[in-house]
Amino acid sequence: MITVALATAVRTLPSGPGLAYEPKFDGHRLVVLRTVEGVALQARSGRIVTRAFPDLAAAALQLPAGTVLDGEVVVWHAGRTEFALVQRRAAAASAARAAVLAQTLPASYAAFDVLELAGLDLRARPYERRRALLVDLLLPLGPPLQPVPMTTDPELAATWYETLPDSGIEGLVVKRLDQAYPAGKRGWRKLRHTNVRDAAVVGYTGTARRPLALVLVLPVGDETPLVSSPLTAALRVEVASVVAARAPAAAAEGATVTAIGLGEVPFRPLDPPLTAEVRHASTRHPPPEVLRLRTDL
């Protein structure tokens, strides 16, 4: 299993000499392992998800054996990346279904680091050197394997931060040029747009086997519970799995919450709460969109 580097959230854009800035793509973290035998795709959790992304696995066969890449798998639709479509790809229940989705929702791989190259471990090398090797490796291959953009100009990075959200970019990742790969550590910094935040999941609507939406308390506002927009199929499966692994919470008699457009709806409480990453532009409308469960917390 490859242990990936992590990032610490910051509220302002870091600046100073020796820094590099990359757009933060809204996708699934994915490690590409090209071995002598073939290709394995590893999720951040360590789970092997090769079957869900046969198009990326096929493309990665062009890499030299003994190569390991770190990056994000994304799906582009109508000029922007769509996290829900990546969720749909990741949730493919069979190889046949994954093959169909690879045709209708082709994936792209936004690579931001190379950890091994042709059997040589590069993790102790400075980021600046790893970046140069990554670009040299991937540019001749072309899509769907591509290096993420990078700049050392803080003014250009600030422009990216302001202008790229319409393309589905959720912020910036900042790295030191002289930095070794910080496996398992929060050695990078990330600046996200303020409408993406973590929220407490205090309950869900629907049933334990088929949750429909989450009941959230945002870290800003008056702590009034909000009902999320409907969960994607992949998130319904994940929430149901988490709920099934827990002891049932004590039922709150007649527990209801106000849902936009629906009025008062019943919900099932979760105690202790979960944490979810949500996108939400207003405390009233539209409802928060659940991006993912924060099972890493």
Salt bridges, closest charged atoms under 4 A:
GLU22 OE1 - LYS175 NZ 2.99
ASP26 OD2 - ARG279 NH2 2.84
ASP26 OD1 - ARG292 NH2 3.02
ASP55 OD1 - ARG89 NH2 2.83
ASP70 OD2 - ARG29 NH2 2.76
GLU82 OE2 - ARG80 NE 3.30
ASP113 OD1 - ARG130 NE 2.67
GLU116 OE2 - ARG123 NH2 3.01
ASP121 OD2 - ARG123 NH2 3.01
GLU170 OE2 - LYS24 NZ 2.41
GLU170 OE2 - ARG192 NH2 3.70
ASP178 OD1 - ARG176 NE 3.01
ASP198 OD2 - ARG294 NH1 2.84
GLU277 OE1 - ARG192 NH1 2.68
GLU277 OE2 - ARG292 NE 2.83
GLU289 OE1 - ARG279 NH1 2.99
ASP296 OD2 - ARG44 NH2 3.10
ASP296 OD2 - ARG294 NH2 2.89
